[in-house]
């Protein structure tokens, strides 16, 4: 890894501290010109370019909203970032290209995605599209992701799954060893990330009424929100839910530290998961450092770093796939 670009400057410490020798550049892809990108590749190196456009505009909800009568599909300007990524590929001609996003990008056949794949093929790339169950690569989540691999050398496929349903990593396998903490309380260890958000007295009562694997439907009526009692509430059964020890966890998002943002309740302790637990569920190494020693821990910053990341085990599978491909198709 040589360099990484992102518009979030709070990523710099984590990126450079954990990827020794790599450089972080705070710049949007729309500001990146081909000559600058080209300059990062040493002479004679295999050019590998990985890009991940923000997934939020491609979610099922966003797509339905943008496609509704009277709405413009292009309302979210982030859609255009995939086109910009394509333009950089065309100019720099990396031998290997990889990208990942939400499965809806392919399943709903977004125009921007269909165009992106067609243009890669027209440029001479062999393109492989895979909708991946992350649990099949050791990630303890039910998350699915779209992985795109492209090569000028020949067909580039993702390595076979490393896990099946019988040996998926569970929540207990992943975070069961961590010491107990309280909502908003201090960490009993020297790990500043093993802390969880404070809960109001009402939300403490709610999670105490939530069994392992359960959610707001298990609460007494007096604890339910008005939206839960409407018909539309049935479509959000995971909100305020607890995880199960013996199953993979849910998709870890940028707001995974908030009890009301999904099934982010700890399986047995009366709190939301800690930032460290979220990072482990994203398969970051246990010692991965997200903030400099002594730096104040800001939940929304660290949550964004964790939730926006490609699960590390999935990224590893992509890297191993590229390594194998380069052995199978050596440069002529």
C-alpha positions in Angstrom: 0.0 0.0 0.0 1.5 3.3 -1.1 -1.2 6.0 -0.6 -4.8 6.5 0.2 -7.2 9.4 -0.6 -10.3 10.4 1.5 -12.1 13.7 2.2 -12.3 12.9 5.9 -9.2 14.3 7.5 -9.8 12.5 10.8 -8.7 9.3 9.0 -5.1 10.4 8.7 -3.8 9.1 12.0 -5.4 5.6 11.7 -4.4 5.2 8.1 -0.7 6.2 8.4 -0.2 4.7 11.9 -1.5 1.3 10.9 -0.2 1.2 7.3 3.5 2.1 8.0 5.1 3.9 5.0 1.8 4.8 3.4 0.7 8.4 2.8 -2.7 9.8 3.5 -4.0 12.6 1.2 -7.1 14.5 2.2 -8.6 15.1 -1.2 -11.7 14.1 -3.0 -11.4 11.8 -6.1 -13.0 14.6 -8.2 -10.0 16.8 -7.4 -7.4 14.0 -8.2 -5.8 14.4 -11.6 -4.3 11.4 -13.5 -0.7 12.7 -13.4 -0.8 12.9 -9.6 -2.2 9.4 -9.3 0.4 8.1 -11.8 3.2 9.6 -9.7 2.5 7.2 -6.8 3.5 4.1 -8.8 7.2 3.2 -8.8 8.7 2.6 -12.2 8.0 -1.0 -13.3 5.5 -1.6 -10.5 2.2 -3.5 -11.0 -0.4 -0.8 -10.9 -3.3 -1.7 -8.6 -6.1 0.8 -8.1 -8.8 0.3 -5.5 -11.7 2.7 -5.2 -14.8 2.6 -3.0 -17.5 5.2 -3.8 -19.8 6.1 -0.8 -22.4 3.4 -0.5 -25.2 5.6 0.9 -26.6 6.9 -2.4 -26.8 3.4 -3.8 -28.8 1.9 -0.9 -32.3 0.5 -1.5 -33.9 3.4 0.3 -32.0 6.1 -1.6 -32.6 4.5 -4.9 -36.3 4.2 -4.3 -36.4 7.8 -3.2 -34.5 9.1 -6.2 -36.6 7.0 -8.6 -40.0 8.1 -7.2 -42.2 10.2 -9.5 -40.9 13.7 -9.8 -37.5 12.9 -8.3 -34.2 13.1 -10.2 -32.0 10.0 -10.0 -28.9 12.2 -10.1 -29.9 14.3 -7.0 -27.1 12.9 -4.9 -23.9 14.2 -6.5 -21.9 11.3 -5.0 -23.3 9.1 -7.8 -20.9 10.8 -10.1 -17.8 9.7 -8.2 -18.0 6.3 -9.9 -17.8 8.0 -13.2 -14.7 10.0 -12.0 -13.1 6.7 -10.8 -13.7 5.4 -14.3 -12.1 8.4 -15.9 -9.0 7.9 -13.7 -8.8 4.2 -14.7 -9.0 5.2 -18.4 -6.2 7.7 -18.0 -3.8 5.7 -15.8 -4.6 2.2 -17.1 -3.8 0.2 -13.9 -3.4 -3.5 -14.5 -5.7 -4.4 -11.6 -8.8 -2.5 -10.5 -11.0 -3.3 -7.5 -14.1 -1.7 -6.0 -16.8 -2.6 -3.5 -20.2 -1.3 -2.7 -23.7 -2.3 -1.6 -25.3 -5.2 -3.5 -28.2 -3.0 -4.6 -25.8 -1.3 -7.0 -25.8 -4.4 -9.1 -29.2 -5.9 -8.1 -31.1 -2.8 -9.0 -29.0 -2.2 -12.1 -28.2 1.4 -11.3 -27.4 3.2 -14.6 -24.1 4.5 -13.2 -23.0 1.0 -12.3 -24.1 -0.6 -15.6 -22.2 2.1 -17.5 -19.1 1.7 -15.3 -18.9 -2.0 -15.9 -19.5 -1.6 -19.7 -16.8 1.1 -19.9 -14.3 -1.2 -18.1 -15.0 -4.0 -20.6 -14.7 -1.5 -23.5 -11.3 -0.5 -22.1 -10.1 -4.1 -22.4 -10.6 -5.2 -18.8 -11.8 -8.7 -17.8 -14.5 -7.8 -15.2 -15.8 -10.1 -12.4 -18.8 -9.1 -10.3 -19.5 -11.0 -7.0 -22.2 -10.4 -4.4 -20.4 -11.7 -1.3 -21.7 -13.0 2.0 -19.0 -11.6 4.2 -19.5 -14.4 6.8 -18.1 -16.8 4.2 -14.7 -15.0 4.5 -14.5 -15.0 8.3 -16.4 -11.7 9.0 -18.8 -12.1 11.9 -21.6 -10.2 10.2 -24.7 -10.9 8.0 -23.4 -8.2 5.7 -23.4 -8.6 2.0 -21.1 -6.6 -0.3 -20.7 -6.2 -4.1 -17.0 -6.8 -5.1 -15.8 -5.8 -8.5 -12.5 -7.1 -9.8 -11.0 -6.2 -13.1 -7.7 -7.0 -14.8 -6.0 -6.3 -18.1 -4.1 -9.6 -17.9 -7.0 -12.1 -17.8 -10.0 -13.2 -15.7 -9.6 -12.2 -12.0 -11.9 -14.0 -9.6 -12.3 -13.8 -5.9 -10.8 -16.7 -4.0 -13.3 -19.4 -2.8 -15.0 -18.8 0.5 -13.0 -19.8 3.6 -16.1 -20.5 5.8 -19.5 -22.1 5.5 -22.6 -21.9 7.6 -21.3 -24.5 10.0 -18.3 -22.5 11.0 -19.3 -18.8 10.6 -17.6 -16.6 13.2 -20.1 -15.7 15.9 -20.5 -12.6 18.0 -19.2 -14.7 21.0 -16.2 -15.9 19.1 -15.3 -12.2 18.3 -16.1 -10.1 21.4 -17.0 -12.6 24.1 -13.5 -12.3 25.7 -13.7 -8.6 26.4 -14.3 -7.4 30.0 -17.8 -6.2 31.0 -18.4 -2.4 30.9 -21.4 -0.2 31.6 -23.2 2.2 29.3 -21.2 5.4 29.3 -18.8 4.0 32.0 -15.0 3.9 31.8 -13.0 1.0 30.3 -11.6 -1.4 32.9 -8.6 -1.8 30.5 -6.1 0.5 28.9 -8.0 0.3 25.7 -9.7 3.7 25.2 -12.0 2.3 22.6 -13.6 -0.3 24.8 -16.3 2.2 25.9 -19.9 2.5 25.0 -22.4 5.3 24.6 -24.4 6.6 27.6 -28.0 5.6 27.8 -30.9 7.6 29.1 -32.9 6.1 32.0 -35.7 5.2 29.6 -33.3 3.5 27.1 -31.7 1.6 30.0 -35.2 0.3 30.9 -35.8 -0.6 27.3 -32.6 -2.7 26.9 -33.3 -4.4 30.2 -36.6 -5.5 28.7 -34.9 -6.8 25.6 -33.8 -10.5 25.5 -30.8 -11.8 23.6 -31.6 -11.6 19.9 -34.8 -9.6 20.7 -35.9 -6.1 20.1 -38.6 -3.5 20.6 -41.5 -6.0 19.9 -40.5 -7.7 23.2 -41.1 -4.5 25.2 -44.2 -3.7 27.3 -46.4 -1.3 25.5 -45.4 1.7 27.7 -41.8 1.5 26.5 -42.6 1.4 22.7 -42.2 4.5 20.6 -45.2 5.8 18.6 -43.5 4.8 15.3 -43.3 1.2 16.5 -47.1 1.1 16.9 -47.7 2.1 13.3 -47.8 -0.4 10.5 -44.5 0.9 9.1 -42.8 0.0 12.4 -42.9 -3.6 11.6 -40.3 -3.0 8.8 -37.7 -2.0 11.4 -37.6 -4.9 13.8 -33.9 -4.6 14.5 -34.0 -1.1 15.9 -33.0 -1.2 19.6 -32.3 -4.9 19.2 -29.7 -7.1 20.9 -27.3 -9.3 19.1 -27.1 -13.1 19.6 -24.0 -14.7 21.0 -24.2 -17.7 18.8 -24.7 -16.0 15.4 -22.9 -13.5 13.3 -23.7 -9.9 14.1 -25.6 -7.4 11.9 -24.0 -5.1 9.3 -21.8 -2.7 11.2 -22.6 0.9 10.2 -21.2 4.3 10.9 -23.6 4.7 13.8 -23.2 1.2 15.3 -22.4 2.7 18.7 -26.0 3.9 19.1 -28.6 1.6 20.6 -31.4 3.1 18.5 -29.6 2.8 15.2 -30.0 -1.0 14.6 -29.4 -4.3 16.3 -26.4 -2.9 18.1 -27.3 -3.9 21.7 -24.7 -6.1 23.5 -26.1 -9.7 23.8 -26.1 -9.7 27.6 -24.8 -6.4 29.0 -27.3 -3.5 29.2 -25.6 -1.2 26.6 -24.8 -0.7 23.0 -21.6 -2.3 21.7 -18.3 -0.5 22.3 -16.2 1.0 19.6 -13.7 -1.7 20.1 -16.4 -4.4 19.8 -17.6 -2.8 16.6 -14.0 -2.8 15.2 -13.5 -6.4 16.0 -16.8 -7.3 14.3 -15.4 -5.5 11.3 -12.4 -7.8 11.8 -9.9 -5.1 12.5 -6.9 -6.4 14.5 -7.4 -6.2 18.2 -4.5 -3.6 18.5 -5.6 -1.4 15.6 -5.3 2.2 16.8 -7.9 4.7 15.6 -6.7 7.7 17.7 -3.4 9.0 18.9 -2.4 8.2 22.5 -4.2 10.7 24.8 -6.4 12.0 22.0 -10.1 12.5 22.9 -12.3 9.7 21.6 -15.1 11.1 19.5 -17.7 8.5 18.8 -18.9 9.9 15.5 -15.4 10.0 14.1 -14.3 6.6 15.1 -17.8 5.1 14.3 -17.4 6.6 10.8 -13.9 5.0 10.4 -15.2 1.6 11.5 -18.5 1.6 9.7 -17.2 2.9 6.4 -14.4 0.4 6.2 -14.4 -2.7 4.0 -14.4 -5.5 6.5 -10.7 -6.4 6.9 -11.1 -10.1 6.3 -13.0 -9.3 3.0 -10.2 -6.9 2.0 -7.7 -9.7 2.8 -9.6 -12.0 0.5 -9.4 -9.4 -2.3 -5.7 -9.0 -1.8 -5.1 -12.8 -1.8 -7.2 -13.0 -5.0 -5.0 -10.4 -6.7 -1.8 -12.1 -5.6 -3.0 -15.4 -7.0 -4.1 -13.8 -10.2 -0.6 -12.2 -10.7 1.0 -15.6 -10.3 -1.5 -17.1 -12.7 -1.0 -14.4 -15.3 2.7 -13.2 -15.0 3.6 -10.1 -17.0 4.7 -11.1 -20.5 
